Amino acid sequence: MNTQNTADRVTLSLPQSVRQRLDAYAADQRRSRSNAAALLLGEALRVMKPRTQAEAVNRA
């Protein structure tokens, strides 16, 4: 069995109100908090206008 995880771990600090909304969404979707956060972040990044790495660095 291959147990290698190909995902990177990310740590976030969220305001209490955002965490509560995330927890409510996760419960409604029957997902874990981390799974719900990954799903929402992935969807948000998908709908954003794609930028190259150089554009992101120059914008910062």
C-alpha positions as CSV (number, residue, x, y, z in Angstrom):
1,M,0.0,0.0,0.0
2,N,1.3,3.4,-1.0
3,T,0.9,5.8,2.0
4,Q,3.0,8.7,0.5
5,N,1.2,12.0,0.8
6,T,1.7,14.2,-2.3
7,A,0.1,17.3,-0.7
8,D,1.9,19.9,1.3
9,R,0.8,20.9,4.7
10,V,-0.2,24.6,5.3
11,T,-1.0,26.3,8.6
12,L,-3.4,29.1,8.8
13,S,-4.5,31.5,11.4
14,L,-8.2,32.5,11.0
15,P,-10.3,35.0,12.9
16,Q,-12.9,33.3,15.1
17,S,-15.8,34.4,12.9
18,V,-14.2,32.9,9.8
19,R,-13.4,29.7,11.6
20,Q,-17.0,29.4,12.8
21,R,-18.2,29.9,9.2
22,L,-15.8,27.3,7.9
23,D,-16.9,24.9,10.6
24,A,-20.5,25.4,9.7
25,Y,-19.8,24.9,6.0
26,A,-17.7,21.8,6.8
27,A,-20.5,20.3,8.9
28,D,-23.1,21.1,6.3
29,Q,-21.0,19.4,3.6
30,R,-20.1,16.5,6.0
31,R,-16.4,17.3,5.6
32,S,-13.6,17.9,8.0
33,R,-12.5,21.4,8.6
34,S,-9.2,20.9,6.8
35,N,-10.9,19.2,3.8
36,A,-13.5,22.0,3.6
37,A,-10.7,24.7,3.7
38,A,-8.8,22.9,1.0
39,L,-11.8,22.6,-1.2
40,L,-12.8,26.3,-0.8
41,L,-9.2,27.5,-1.3
42,G,-8.9,25.4,-4.4
43,E,-12.1,26.7,-5.9
44,A,-11.2,30.3,-5.1
45,L,-7.8,29.9,-6.9
46,R,-9.5,28.2,-9.8
47,V,-11.8,31.1,-10.5
48,M,-9.1,33.7,-10.1
49,K,-7.4,35.1,-13.2
50,P,-4.2,33.0,-13.7
51,R,-1.0,34.9,-13.2
52,T,2.6,33.9,-13.9
53,Q,5.1,33.7,-11.1
54,A,6.8,36.8,-12.4
55,E,3.6,38.8,-12.4
56,A,2.9,37.8,-8.8
57,V,6.4,38.8,-7.7
58,N,6.2,42.2,-9.5
59,R,2.8,42.9,-8.0
60,A,4.1,42.3,-4.4
